[in-house]
Each structure stands twice: as C-alpha cells, then as structure tokens.
Amino acid sequence: LRLVAVLRAVLEGEKAAVLKRDHHLPLSFHRRQEELKFSVGLQRLQHRVREIQALQDGPAGEGLGRDGAGAAPQELPTLILEAMKELEAVKQQVLKRIQIWKRQQQLAGNGAVFEENLAPLQKRCEDLVEVYFQLQQQAMAASAELGPELLPRLLERFSEVLSSLVKR
C-alpha cells in the first residue's frame, strides 16, 4: 500500500507539472481518467459487496447469537454503510457522465462533434444497478443486524439512488 501511495504521489506530481506546462490535456485523457475512476469505484464497491456476502455466509451461518460470532453483528452494519457511501459516490460519477452526454448532445445542435454511442453509458448504468440490487438484497438479509432504526434510513437511501438514476 505504501508503494501504491508513493507511485500515486509521483504520478500526481507529474500530472500537475504537465497541466502547468500545457494548461490543459486532451479530452481523450480526461475521458479515460474518468473511465478509470468509475472502474476503480465500481470494483471497490463490488469488493465491498463480496465482503458483506462473506460475512453473512461465514459467522452468520453458524448463529449470530453465539460467542464465536460476536464481532459479526457490529461489522456488518459498518460494512453495509461503507458500501452505501461507495454506491452513492459511483452513482454521482454516472450522473456526471450523463450530464456531460446531455450537454454534448445540446452542443451538437450548434455543430459540435458529438459521440452518439450510448453503449458505454448504458454499460455503466447496468453495472451500477446490478451492484445496487446485490447490495440491497444483502441489506435486507441483514435486517436483524441493522436494527429498526438503521434499516429504514438505509432503504430510503437505496430508493434515492435508484430514483435519481431513473429520473436522469
């Protein structure tokens, strides 16, 4: 992890130097950077979903009330809340990309070049919704561990994520 942090710092410094020299990078660079951020965010979210599933399958299958599984009830709500934050962050990236696409479509009316291919945007939405439903199912399966005060708030956040995606 330290190596990754050092490499990231070096790359950030190089990026800053290039930006300072050129004042801008080509649009393809920004698009690729955005795709990578989305991909990393989605992978992080998928990993979080697998962690939650493993926690539910592991100690939960042996009985949560027993001494051997005492940590699981505290870990599960924390993991689900972290996954929810990551889901909302990835959703924001998708919504930003949708807004950019809409703006490019508007500019195309004035003669700007417009990429009409919706496949990458559709794939992003489908990937996000797939993870959304997995996470929602796991939250419902863990409703006893989440408790009566956390579950309704979590379900409301799930509903907001899906409705904002559908509305945009």
C-alpha positions, 0 to 999 in steps of 0.5 A: 500500500505504501508503494501504491501511495508513493507511485500515486504521489509521483504520478500526481506530481507529474500530472500537475507539472504537465497541466502547468506546462500545457494548461490543459490535456486532451479530452481523450485523457480526461475521458479515460481518467474518468473511465478509470475512476468509475472502474476503480469505484465500481470494483471497490464497491463490488469488493465491498459487496463480496465482503458483506456476502462473506460475512453473512455466509461465514459467522452468520451461518453458524448463529449470530447469537453465539460467542464465536460470532460476536464481532459479526453483528457490529461489522456488518452494519459498518460494512453495509454503510461503507458500501452505501457511501461507495454506491452513492459516490459511483452513482454521482460519477454516472450522473456526471457522465450523463450530464456531460452526454446531455450537454454534448448532445445540446452542443451538437445542435450548434455543430459540435462533434458529438459521440452518439454511442450510448453503449458505454453509458448504458454499460455503466448504468447496468453495472451500477444497478446490478451492484445496487440490487446485490447490495440491497438484497444483502441489506435486507438479509441483514435486517436483524443486524441493522436494527429498526432504526438503521434499516429504514434510513438505509432503504430510503437511501437505496430508493434515492439512488435508484430514483435519481438514476431513473429520473436522469 
